[in-house]
Amino acid sequence: GFRPSRARSRSAMRLSAVDLFLDLCLFLVAAAHVVLVPYTKVEESFNLQATHDVMYHGWALENYDHHQFPGVVPRTCLGAVCLALLTKPVHLFAIALGVSPSDEQFGTKMHAQIACRLVLASVVVASLGRFRRVLGTGFGKETGFAFGVLSATQFHLPFYASRTLPNTFALVLTTFALADWLDAHCERLGYGVQSWTKPAEVRAGEDDWKMEKVRKKNLRAVFLLTLVCVVFRCDVALLLAPVGVHMIITNSLSIKQAVTFGGKSVVAALVLTIAADAAFWAPRARESISGVAFPEPEETLTRNRSPHWPGPTGAFWPEGSVFWFNTFLHKSGEYGVSPWWWYFGNALPRALLVAFPFAVVGVFCDARRVAPIFAVPTVFVSVYSFLPHKELRFIFPAIPLFNACAAVGMVFAWERCVVTQSKVPVGSSSKGKVPVGSTSTGSSKGSSNGSSKGSSKGSSTGSSKAKGKTISKNFLLKTRLARVVFAAGFFLQIAAHLLFLSAAQVNYPGGVAFAALHANAHKFTTTTETERHTKSELRVHVDAAAAMTGVSRFGEFRSVDASVSRASESDDADNSRSDREGSVGSDVGDARVRGDTSLVGDKETTHAHSKTSLRWFYSKTEGLRRFDFANHEFDYLLSREPVVDGFIVVDVTDGYAGMEIVRWRDMFPVFMKPRSTPAIYTHARVHNRKHRMEGEKSG
């Protein structure tokens, strides 16, 4: 039988210096976003909190955040578990090398959150790198390079590459799947030099081997898309449908193969998600910091869970619940409704920027190859547009495909407008060369007058040279104009990227306020000197506005020196008080204190019965009104309310409030910048007469 050479496959798998450079550039851009905007929003909350819990609580599922705050709909734990397993060794290795401080040294666990996001970004970059190399193999290295430049200079793709959205986890697998589908598409069309001098039986063997490769790649794409659809995002079925139709139409897969293999993939994915999530979401009795299990007060449970998913009753399918919530209950429309054209008229132009018009150019310059790559995301976005609630993150899988079409269009335009015209020789004509020194038909060829002949010849030569110079100037002008247009598009894309990034930096006021509280708690305190020495704990309440704009469990305090055990009677008193307040519990470095021993992470530290060390408690109890806090024992509040009874404002954090145009001399627009407004207020309890009077005056 036919056995293909492995030399070509090994060289194809080898990464070139350009590939590594493009991957590194995209990762550095994503990493810059992580450092400049380290906090997250409510859409990322479940996976981020679950990643934290897997890293710091391990098998102690009763301490996991989702039991207290399950969210509106359940989500799978598989993405968070995989991310935590990848992040934990990276974080520990960074601490061992001294690149990152330990949680105890830094205080909070924000460095672990940054490590978590960097790991996720690297996985997304790897998937996009695989897609780019497939594109470069099928359409040329220049096209792959253009795709890499587009991906790195756009804002939304590198910005969301590190964010723990279900859509980001789905993006990783869909990009790998689409890379396999694109590879099979190029392989099927036979983009390669085929030697017709080979015997017929050899060519037949090569064709059979090629079709077997195409079939395997298509089956792998079907499996990955099905896995994403069942586990992470049920809406990926809208992407799987056009991809599957293309496979069947091109005879890459038969209908029987598609149905059989697709059914098996669905069953395998269902077994995986139901088995893992049934255990993850099983109701657990929460533990107090003294290790004694206690139930939440019924009033607190009702207040916290009434707007949320009520919890599992047994084995269940998380993404199936999401599908039911959005499709049959039509609940997604409660979170905002956009017109049908919003994706094509707003979201895609913002996400693609310069690539948006070039994607259409790519289809017209090479319809046979590019049309399927353009049709699949277009159908996906068009059908998705019928869902009333729209967000850009819903159509993430379409962005690499549109970028691929745009890369083809950009290379085509560059070669036609710059490369081809630059090669036109001086003195040439668009209608053909005119030889220097040639004479016209009406010249005095047979004349015996030498002076007349020389004059005619000189006139013709001068005319031809003048015409050639004019044509070369026109081509030179067009070439320079094309280069200016490409350069202007590139710099406009960079400017838009920086503008979006500046807006994102002020869009997470909850996270900024939470970090400022831990850094400046000693400055914010309103207690007297005597109270400061006798106080052994700080209780913080985080309202919904702060929790939705950056507060996470990674930002909570974790220090061996900050957690101290006390007598069991005092612990019992603290636990009963935590129950009354509906506190999430002490994260005291996520420690569970038993007797006089504090367990922090994997360390066991014995302390004396100190009265000066602080222990931090955090609460996210919902439904409390601003005049209710006077009856609770919170020391600090992060709230959107500027006035709270019994508290004084000690810090104000601004949040995003739109864009504004900066004008020169109040006339000519120069640039745009984000506008901010007070969003989160940090309140401190008033403990003495002086601060209470100040609070009453400010109120």
Beta strands, then each sheet from edge to edge (+ up, - down):
strand 1: 537-542
strand 2: 585-586
strand 3: 592-594
strand 4: 597-600
strand 5: 603-606
strand 6: 615-619
strand 7: 636-639
strand 8: 647-664
strand 9: 668-685
sheet 1: 2+ 6- 1- 7- 9+ 8-
sheet 2: 3+ 4- 5+
end
